[in-house]
Amino acid sequence: MQELLDTHNLQAESRTDARKEKMEAGAVWELMGGAERIVVAKGRRVETFVPTEDTQEAILKVVLGRSGSLRAPTVRSGDVFLVGYNAALYETEAPFV
């Protein structure tokens, strides 16, 4: 992830270590529930969600890791969240590229 930021001469506005600062489902939904869209990468698969009450359960299922905390990396750019890592996603879909 850092390599991608360096390549595009970008700097994170803020960083949180997910191992030290856990975000539970309620806090995650509070943060992401008002987003325009949420793009989730899991391996080669990429899914895009528009947050609504109807999609809340499906979104939380894919953005929360086995520990029940928000998966890393999670990038917020404006009203778009990118969760997980897939090199192609960040090279083509990222709002800052």
N, CA and C atoms as an extended XYZ file, in Angstrom:
291
Properties=species:S:1:pos:R:3:atomname:S:1:resname:S:1:resid:I:1 pbc="F F F"
N         0.820       -1.188        0.000 N   MET     1
C         0.000        0.000        0.000 CA  MET     1
C         0.868        1.257        0.000 C   MET     1
N         1.908        1.235        0.824 N   GLN     2
C         2.782        2.412        0.884 CA  GLN     2
C         3.431        2.680       -0.466 C   GLN     2
N         3.782        1.618       -1.171 N   GLU     3
C         4.386        1.761       -2.495 CA  GLU     3
C         3.429        2.484       -3.444 C   GLU     3
N         2.154        2.141       -3.380 N   LEU     4
C         1.147        2.796       -4.218 CA  LEU     4
C         1.067        4.283       -3.891 C   LEU     4
N         1.032        4.614       -2.624 N   LEU     5
C         0.979        6.023       -2.221 CA  LEU     5
C         2.217        6.770       -2.704 C   LEU     5
N         3.381        6.145       -2.545 N   ASP     6
C         4.626        6.771       -2.987 CA  ASP     6
C         4.639        6.983       -4.497 C   ASP     6
N         4.157        5.993       -5.250 N   THR     7
C         4.126        6.071       -6.711 CA  THR     7
C         3.325        7.277       -7.191 C   THR     7
N         2.227        7.575       -6.494 N   HIS     8
C         1.355        8.678       -6.887 CA  HIS     8
C         1.614        9.938       -6.070 C   HIS     8
N         2.731        9.936       -5.327 N   ASN     9
C         3.125       11.076       -4.513 CA  ASN     9
C         1.992       11.518       -3.586 C   ASN     9
N         1.397       10.539       -2.904 N   LEU    10
C         0.289       10.795       -1.986 CA  LEU    10
C         0.726       10.511       -0.561 C   LEU    10
N         0.064       11.175        0.363 N   GLN    11
C         0.333       10.944        1.762 CA  GLN    11
C        -0.991       10.756        2.484 C   GLN    11
N        -1.037        9.785        3.368 N   ALA    12
C        -2.254        9.534        4.139 CA  ALA    12
C        -2.500       10.698        5.086 C   ALA    12
N        -3.748       11.142        5.146 N   GLU    13
C        -4.113       12.221        6.062 CA  GLU    13
C        -4.081       11.718        7.502 C   GLU    13
N        -4.518       10.481        7.686 N   SER    14
C        -4.442        9.855        9.000 CA  SER    14
C        -4.299        8.353        8.820 C   SER    14
N        -3.691        7.712        9.798 N   ARG    15
C        -3.488        6.269        9.777 CA  ARG    15
C        -3.875        5.705       11.130 C   ARG    15
N        -4.413        4.503       11.087 N   THR    16
C        -4.757        3.793       12.306 CA  THR    16
C        -4.260        2.369       12.163 C   THR    16
N        -3.655        1.843       13.185 N   ASP    17
C        -3.200        0.457       13.182 CA  ASP    17
C        -4.381       -0.415       13.606 C   ASP    17
N        -4.916       -1.197       12.679 N   ALA    18
C        -6.105       -2.019       12.940 CA  ALA    18
C        -5.849       -3.061       14.022 C   ALA    18
N        -4.600       -3.438       14.237 N   ARG    19
C        -4.294       -4.414       15.298 CA  ARG    19
C        -4.402       -3.780       16.675 C   ARG    19
N        -4.203       -2.476       16.744 N   LYS    20
C        -4.227       -1.797       18.038 CA  LYS    20
C        -5.548       -1.091       18.312 C   LYS    20
N        -6.195       -0.600       17.270 N   GLU    21
C        -7.451        0.136       17.425 CA  GLU    21
C        -8.545       -0.598       16.660 C   GLU    21
N        -9.255       -1.471       17.350 N   LYS    22
C       -10.309       -2.277       16.731 CA  LYS    22
C       -11.542       -1.427       16.473 C   LYS    22
N       -12.184       -1.653       15.331 N   MET    23
C       -13.456       -0.995       15.019 CA  MET    23
C       -14.517       -2.072       14.900 C   MET    23
N       -15.468       -2.047       15.792 N   GLU    24
C       -16.560       -3.018       15.802 CA  GLU    24
C       -17.611       -2.632       14.765 C   GLU    24
N       -18.557       -3.521       14.525 N   ALA    25
C       -19.566       -3.343       13.477 CA  ALA    25
C       -20.318       -2.015       13.572 C   ALA    25
N       -20.746       -1.636       14.756 N   GLY    26
C       -21.502       -0.386       14.910 CA  GLY    26
C       -20.701        0.832       14.499 C   GLY    26
N       -19.452        0.882       14.912 N   ALA    27
C       -18.582        2.008       14.562 CA  ALA    27
C       -18.251        2.012       13.075 C   ALA    27
N       -18.075        0.812       12.510 N   VAL    28
C       -17.795        0.709       11.077 CA  VAL    28
C       -18.983        1.221       10.278 C   VAL    28
N       -20.196        0.831       10.658 N   TRP    29
C       -21.372        1.280        9.914 CA  TRP    29
C       -21.574        2.780       10.075 C   TRP    29
N       -21.299        3.293       11.249 N   GLU    30
C       -21.410        4.743       11.472 CA  GLU    30
C       -20.455        5.490       10.538 C   GLU    30
N       -19.265        4.954       10.349 N   LEU    31
C       -18.262        5.567        9.484 CA  LEU    31
C       -18.630        5.421        8.007 C   LEU    31
N       -19.067        4.225        7.600 N   MET    32
C       -19.274        3.932        6.181 CA  MET    32
C       -20.713        4.052        5.697 C   MET    32
N       -21.657        4.084        6.584 N   GLY    33
C       -23.069        4.057        6.207 CA  GLY    33
C       -23.516        5.192        5.303 C   GLY    33
N       -22.854        6.323        5.378 N   GLY    34
C       -23.228        7.472        4.555 CA  GLY    34
C       -22.401        7.621        3.292 C   GLY    34
N       -21.560        6.623        2.996 N   ALA    35
C       -20.685        6.705        1.814 CA  ALA    35
C       -21.483        6.609        0.520 C   ALA    35
N       -20.910        7.125       -0.542 N   GLU    36
C       -21.503        7.009       -1.874 CA  GLU    36
C       -21.419        5.562       -2.349 C   GLU    36
N       -20.241        4.954       -2.120 N   ARG    37
C       -20.057        3.539       -2.459 CA  ARG    37
C       -18.905        2.976       -1.659 C   ARG    37
N       -18.922        1.654       -1.544 N   ILE    38
C       -17.885        0.923       -0.842 CA  ILE    38
C       -17.410       -0.167       -1.790 C   ILE    38
N       -16.119       -0.170       -2.090 N   VAL    39
C       -15.539       -1.160       -2.998 CA  VAL    39
C       -14.676       -2.082       -2.153 C   VAL    39
N       -14.978       -3.386       -2.215 N   VAL    40
C       -14.307       -4.364       -1.367 CA  VAL    40
C       -13.548       -5.362       -2.228 C   VAL    40
N       -12.259       -5.519       -1.937 N   ALA    41
C       -11.414       -6.480       -2.647 CA  ALA    41
C       -11.134       -7.655       -1.724 C   ALA    41
N       -11.345       -8.842       -2.253 N   LYS    42
C       -11.017      -10.080       -1.536 CA  LYS    42
C       -10.373      -10.997       -2.544 C   LYS    42
N        -9.035      -11.055       -2.509 N   GLY    43
C        -8.318      -11.811       -3.533 CA  GLY    43
C        -8.509      -11.134       -4.875 C   GLY    43
N        -8.903      -11.909       -5.873 N   ARG    44
C        -9.141      -11.326       -7.211 CA  ARG    44
C       -10.545      -10.776       -7.374 C   ARG    44
N       -11.415      -11.099       -6.433 N   ARG    45
C       -12.813      -10.667       -6.512 CA  ARG    45
C       -12.971       -9.246       -5.952 C   ARG    45
N       -13.723       -8.438       -6.680 N   VAL    46
C       -14.000       -7.067       -6.240 CA  VAL    46
C       -15.509       -6.864       -6.293 C   VAL    46
N       -16.077       -6.374       -5.191 N   GLU    47
C       -17.511       -6.098       -5.120 CA  GLU    47
C       -17.721       -4.629       -4.780 C   GLU    47
N       -18.745       -4.045       -5.382 N   THR    48
C       -19.087       -2.651       -5.103 CA  THR    48
C       -20.467       -2.605       -4.470 C   THR    48
N       -20.585       -1.840       -3.394 N   PHE    49
C       -21.840       -1.707       -2.658 CA  PHE    49
C       -22.229       -0.236       -2.552 C   PHE    49
N       -23.530        0.010       -2.538 N   VAL    50
C       -24.080        1.319       -2.197 CA  VAL    50
C       -24.731        1.128       -0.842 C   VAL    50
N       -24.228        1.800        0.192 N   PRO    51
C       -24.746        1.572        1.536 CA  PRO    51
C       -26.199        2.030        1.720 C   PRO    51
N       -27.024        1.102        2.153 N   THR    52
C       -28.407        1.377        2.544 CA  THR    52
C       -28.713        0.455        3.713 C   THR    52
N       -29.838        0.639        4.346 N   GLU    53
C       -30.239       -0.265        5.426 CA  GLU    53
C       -30.346       -1.696        4.901 C   GLU    53
N       -30.789       -1.854        3.641 N   ASP    54
C       -30.937       -3.187        3.047 CA  ASP    54
C       -29.594       -3.870        2.779 C   ASP    54
N       -28.540       -3.099        2.537 N   THR    55
C       -27.231       -3.689        2.230 CA  THR    55
C       -26.291       -3.707        3.435 C   THR    55
N       -26.740       -3.177        4.563 N   GLN    56
C       -25.876       -3.064        5.742 CA  GLN    56
C       -25.287       -4.414        6.155 C   GLN    56
N       -26.098       -5.436        6.284 N   GLU    57
C       -25.608       -6.740        6.736 CA  GLU    57
C       -24.583       -7.324        5.765 C   GLU    57
N       -24.863       -7.244        4.464 N   ALA    58
C       -23.943       -7.778        3.447 CA  ALA    58
C       -22.619       -7.013        3.462 C   ALA    58
N       -22.686       -5.701        3.622 N   ILE    59
C       -21.469       -4.886        3.656 CA  ILE    59
C       -20.627       -5.232        4.875 C   ILE    59
N       -21.255       -5.264        6.029 N   LEU    60
C       -20.507       -5.566        7.253 CA  LEU    60
C       -19.878       -6.952        7.188 C   LEU    60
N       -20.553       -7.887        6.548 N   LYS    61
C       -20.015       -9.245        6.425 CA  LYS    61
C       -18.692       -9.264        5.654 C   LYS    61
N       -18.549       -8.417        4.633 N   VAL    62
C       -17.331       -8.433        3.825 CA  VAL    62
C       -16.257       -7.440        4.288 C   VAL    62
N       -16.641       -6.400        5.022 N   VAL    63
C       -15.629       -5.427        5.459 CA  VAL    63
C       -15.037       -5.748        6.827 C   VAL    63
N       -15.687       -6.628        7.569 N   LEU    64
C       -15.161       -7.023        8.871 CA  LEU    64
C       -14.360       -8.305        8.721 C   LEU    64
N       -13.205       -8.341        9.346 N   GLY    65
C       -12.362       -9.531        9.291 CA  GLY    65
C       -12.820      -10.589       10.279 C   GLY    65
N       -12.065      -11.682       10.360 N   ARG    66
C       -12.396      -12.786       11.268 CA  ARG    66
C       -12.430      -12.349       12.719 C   ARG    66
N       -11.640      -11.340       13.052 N   SER    67
C       -11.599      -10.855       14.434 CA  SER    67
C       -12.796       -9.971       14.767 C   SER    67
N       -13.608       -9.648       13.750 N   GLY    68
C       -14.765       -8.788       13.969 CA  GLY    68
C       -14.439       -7.311       13.843 C   GLY    68
N       -13.221       -6.992       13.424 N   SER    69
C       -12.792       -5.605       13.267 CA  SER    69
C       -12.661       -5.272       11.785 C   SER    69
N       -12.629       -3.997       11.480 N   LEU    70
C       -12.516       -3.529       10.104 CA  LEU    70
C       -11.258       -4.077        9.447 C   LEU    70
N       -11.415       -4.614        8.230 N   ARG    71
C       -10.276       -5.167        7.498 CA  ARG    71
C        -9.329       -4.058        7.059 C   ARG    71
N        -8.071       -4.445        6.904 N   ALA    72
C        -7.056       -3.502        6.436 CA  ALA    72
C        -6.516       -3.989        5.097 C   ALA    72
N        -6.083       -3.109        4.233 N   PRO    73
C        -6.195       -1.662        4.388 CA  PRO    73
C        -7.603       -1.181        4.048 C   PRO    73
N        -7.978       -0.091        4.638 N   THR    74
C        -9.210        0.610        4.292 CA  THR    74
C        -8.819        2.038        3.957 C   THR    74
N        -9.199        2.469        2.766 N   VAL    75
C        -8.859        3.808        2.289 CA  VAL    75
C       -10.146        4.571        2.053 C   VAL    75
N       -10.181        5.788        2.536 N   ARG    76
C       -11.324        6.657        2.281 CA  ARG    76
C       -10.848        7.816        1.427 C   ARG    76
N       -11.541        8.020        0.318 N   SER    77
C       -11.254        9.161       -0.546 CA  SER    77
C       -12.585        9.818       -0.852 C   SER    77
N       -12.834       10.957       -0.216 N   GLY    78
C       -14.127       11.618       -0.369 CA  GLY    78
C       -15.217       10.737        0.213 C   GLY    78
N       -16.215       10.400       -0.615 N   ASP    79
C       -17.338        9.565       -0.177 CA  ASP    79
C       -17.212        8.117       -0.628 C   ASP    79
N       -15.998        7.698       -0.942 N   VAL    80
C       -15.770        6.331       -1.415 CA  VAL    80
C       -14.796        5.633       -0.479 C   VAL    80
N       -15.118        4.385       -0.108 N   PHE    81
C       -14.233        3.560        0.701 CA  PHE    81
C       -13.730        2.403       -0.145 C   PHE    81
N       -12.444        2.101       -0.024 N   LEU    82
C       -11.839        0.923       -0.635 CA  LEU    82
C       -11.365        0.052        0.515 C   LEU    82
N       -11.826       -1.194        0.550 N   VAL    83
C       -11.499       -2.092        1.657 CA  VAL    83
C       -10.803       -3.323        1.097 C   VAL    83
N        -9.695       -3.710        1.720 N   GLY    84
C        -8.941       -4.858        1.255 CA  GLY    84
C        -7.921       -4.421        0.219 C   GLY    84
N        -7.140       -5.398       -0.242 N   TYR    85
C        -6.114       -5.027       -1.212 CA  TYR    85
C        -6.167       -5.927       -2.431 C   TYR    85
N        -6.147       -5.291       -3.572 N   ASN    86
C        -6.065       -5.931       -4.874 CA  ASN    86
C        -5.353       -4.903       -5.735 C   ASN    86
N        -4.158       -5.226       -6.218 N   ALA    87
C        -3.346       -4.246       -6.945 CA  ALA    87
C        -4.101       -3.616       -8.101 C   ALA    87
N        -4.838       -4.405       -8.867 N   ALA    88
C        -5.589       -3.880      -10.011 CA  ALA    88
C        -6.639       -2.874       -9.558 C   ALA    88
N        -7.274       -3.131       -8.433 N   LEU    89
C        -8.280       -2.212       -7.897 CA  LEU    89
C        -7.680       -0.834       -7.656 C   LEU    89
N        -6.543       -0.799       -6.981 N   TYR    90
C        -5.936        0.475       -6.636 CA  TYR    90
C        -5.312        1.167       -7.851 C   TYR    90
N        -4.979        0.409       -8.883 N   GLU    91
C        -4.410        1.011      -10.089 CA  GLU    91
C        -5.476        1.572      -11.012 C   GLU    91
N        -6.688        1.022      -10.969 N   THR    92
C        -7.719        1.448      -11.915 CA  THR    92
C        -8.942        2.094      -11.282 C   THR    92
N        -9.341        1.644      -10.120 N   GLU    93
C       -10.590        2.101       -9.508 CA  GLU    93
C       -10.415        3.205       -8.479 C   GLU    93
N        -9.229        3.323       -7.940 N   ALA    94
C        -9.028        4.270       -6.851 CA  ALA    94
C        -9.366        5.690       -7.298 C   ALA    94
N       -10.148        6.397       -6.508 N   PRO    95
C       -10.553        7.756       -6.872 CA  PRO    95
C        -9.402        8.744       -6.937 C   PRO    95
N        -8.270        8.419       -6.339 N   PHE    96
C        -7.141        9.344       -6.316 CA  PHE    96
C        -6.128        9.082       -7.418 C   PHE    96
N        -6.351        8.039       -8.237 N   VAL    97
C        -5.404        7.710       -9.299 CA  VAL    97
C        -5.766        8.461      -10.558 C   VAL    97
